């Protein structure tokens, strides 16, 4: 049995308590938050759950094996560092850090202490995304041309990070997971409509090896909630829609064919090709449950997580490159060498 402490009991922290306490392999023993009302409600909902307003008391508790950090992004570095130094395995919500200097330090510290440090890129544990990756891996779509990912809604609007760190970090992780590679460069245009220093919307273009383009649209200012990925190949096209429970994946047997055009110049015509639409059966379950069960398995079997500190450090490098592109009026920005 893995004994857990939860640091941060807002939306995600409360969900972690619910999911981990449904496990037969883990138990949340204590949780921490600065909001007394939250702690009082959790004490009622989970009798026997200890509560505290001091996260260091969790780290110093010898009976706690691992901690979950679900606090605002700016606080991740200090809390995760303290937990690793305290000998705890750590799960931290995304993104790991604001900058790559901090994320690199945590990556090296986890390695030195031989502790699990996993970051919550939960969509990589979504069965729809996993099925889409299989389509790409098996070459069912043919040679990939581009991906287009959309993540929009009216809020929730953050105060600690901009829309890129909040939303696009998910889509960068999804694109890199699907393609099994990292981008070389990026260009971005962002909008500042509500506040001067925190972007509300962003249009991001990532340039991946193999001449694959990835476009990401994220927004806190949109009338409709959308979580969608479109993958276009030379054989077929696929759409993942996280909000479509009936058909989360649809495969379109569509494309463009080169038909010979017999003239004196040996030209050809590009003609649309229409075919059937297939919706493969996807077993839907809660991605958070998949992710958290995987974290416990990594601790129990000393496995390197898919979304480990190296993965999170790479994402942070990309997020920093995005900020540089925004500051430079959308000019293409090279991304520092990505590690593995």
Long-range contacts (C-beta under 8 A, 24 or more apart in sequence): 1-25, 1-26, 1-27, 2-26, 2-27, 2-65, 2-66, 2-296, 2-299, 2-300, 3-27, 3-29, 3-63, 3-64, 3-65, 3-66, 4-28, 4-29, 4-64, 4-65, 4-66, 4-67, 4-68, 5-29, 5-30, 5-31, 5-32, 5-58, 5-59, 5-61, 5-64, 5-66, 5-67, 5-68, 5-88, 6-30, 6-31, 6-32, 6-67, 6-68, 6-70, 7-31, 7-32, 7-55, 7-58, 7-67, 7-68, 7-69, 7-70, 7-71, 7-79, 8-32, 8-33, 8-68, 8-69, 8-70, 8-71, 8-72, 8-93, 9-33, 9-35, 9-38, 9-39, 9-42, 9-70, 10-38, 10-70, 12-70, 12-93, 12-120, 13-68, 13-70, 14-38, 14-42, 15-288, 16-68, 16-70, 16-288, 16-292, 17-42, 17-46, 17-49, 19-286, 19-288, 19-289, 19-292, 20-68, 20-292, 20-296, 21-46, 22-289, 23-292, 23-293, 23-296, 25-293, 25-296, 25-300, 26-292, 26-296, 29-63, 29-64, 30-57, 30-58, 30-61, 30-64, 32-57, 32-58, 55-79, 55-82, 56-82, 59-83, 59-86, 59-88, 60-86, 64-88, 65-89, 65-299, 66-90, 66-91, 66-116, 66-295, 66-299, 67-91, 68-92, 69-93, 72-160, 72-161, 73-97, 73-98, 73-160, 73-161, 73-165, 74-98, 74-160, 74-161, 77-102, 77-105, 77-106, 80-106, 80-117, 81-105, 81-106, 81-109, 84-109, 84-110, 84-113, 84-115, 84-117, 85-109, 85-113, 87-113, 87-115, 88-115, 89-115, 89-116, 89-117, 89-299, 90-115, 90-116, 90-117, 90-118, 91-116, 91-118, 91-119, 91-120, 91-292, 91-295, 92-117, 92-118, 92-119, 92-120, 92-312, 93-119, 93-120, 94-119, 94-120, 94-121, 94-169, 94-170, 94-173, 94-312, 94-315, 95-119, 95-161, 95-165, 95-169, 95-312, 95-315, 95-316, 95-319, 96-309, 96-312, 96-313, 96-315, 96-316, 97-312, 97-316, 98-161, 98-165, 98-316, 99-316, 99-320, 100-313, 100-316, 100-317, 100-320, 100-336, 102-316, 103-309, 103-312, 103-313, 103-316, 104-313, 106-309, 107-309, 107-310, 107-312, 107-313, 110-308, 110-309, 111-309, 116-295, 116-298, 116-299, 116-302, 116-305, 116-308, 117-305, 117-308, 117-309, 117-312, 118-295, 118-298, 118-305, 118-307, 118-308, 119-307, 119-308, 119-309, 119-311, 119-312, 119-315, 120-291, 120-307, 121-169, 121-170, 121-173, 121-177, 121-307, 121-311, 121-312, 121-315, 122-170, 122-287, 122-288, 122-291, 123-170, 123-173, 123-174, 123-242, 123-287, 124-173, 124-174, 124-177, 124-291, 124-306, 124-307, 125-287, 125-288, 125-290, 125-291, 125-294, 126-242, 126-287, 126-290, 127-248, 127-282, 127-283, 127-284, 127-285, 127-287, 127-290, 128-240, 128-242, 128-248, 128-249, 128-282, 128-284, 129-174, 129-177, 129-178, 129-229, 129-240, 131-248, 131-249, 131-280, 131-282, 132-178, 132-229, 132-231, 132-238, 132-240, 132-249, 133-177, 133-178, 135-231, 135-238, 135-249, 135-251, 136-178, 136-179, 136-231, 136-233, 137-180, 139-235, 140-235, 140-236, 140-251, 141-231, 141-232, 141-233, 141-234, 141-235, 141-236, 141-237, 141-238, 142-233, 142-234, 142-235, 142-236, 142-255, 143-233, 143-234, 143-235, 144-179, 144-210, 144-212, 144-231, 144-232, 144-233, 145-212, 145-213, 145-232, 145-233, 145-234, 146-212, 146-213, 146-214, 146-215, 146-232, 147-175, 147-178, 147-179, 147-212, 147-213, 147-214, 147-215, 147-229, 147-230, 147-231, 147-232, 148-214, 148-215, 148-216, 148-217, 148-229, 148-230, 148-232, 149-174, 149-175, 149-214, 149-215, 149-216, 149-217, 149-228, 149-229, 149-230, 150-216, 150-217, 150-218, 150-226, 150-227, 150-228, 150-229, 151-216, 151-217, 151-218, 151-219, 151-226, 151-227, 152-217, 152-218, 152-219, 152-222, 152-224, 152-225, 152-226, 153-219, 153-220, 153-222, 153-224, 153-225, 153-226, 154-220, 154-221, 154-222, 154-223, 154-225, 155-220, 156-220, 157-194, 157-200, 157-220, 158-198, 158-220, 159-198, 161-198, 162-190, 162-198, 162-199, 162-200, 162-202, 163-190, 163-198, 163-199, 163-200, 163-201, 163-202, 163-218, 163-219, 163-220, 164-188, 164-190, 164-199, 164-202, 164-204, 164-218, 164-319, 164-322, 164-323, 164-326, 165-319, 166-218, 166-220, 167-218, 167-219, 167-220, 168-202, 168-204, 168-216, 168-218, 168-319, 168-322, 169-315, 169-319, 171-216, 171-218, 171-229, 172-206, 172-216, 172-315, 172-318, 172-319, 173-307, 173-311, 173-315, 174-229, 175-206, 175-208, 175-214, 175-216, 175-229, 176-314, 176-315, 178-229, 178-231, 179-208, 179-212, 179-214, 181-208, 181-209, 181-210, 182-208, 182-314, 182-318, 182-335, 182-338, 183-207, 183-208, 183-214, 183-318, 183-335, 184-208, 184-209, 184-334, 184-335, 185-321, 185-332, 185-333, 185-334, 185-335, 186-318, 186-321, 186-322, 186-325, 186-332, 186-333, 186-335, 187-325, 187-330, 187-331, 187-332, 187-333, 188-322, 188-325, 188-326, 188-330, 188-333, 189-326, 189-330, 190-326, 191-221, 193-221, 194-220, 194-221, 199-326, 202-322, 202-326, 204-322, 206-318, 207-332, 245-284, 247-279, 248-282, 248-284, 249-279, 249-280, 249-282, 250-277, 250-278, 250-279, 251-277, 251-278, 251-279, 251-280, 252-277, 253-277, 253-278, 310-339, 310-340, 313-339, 314-338, 314-339
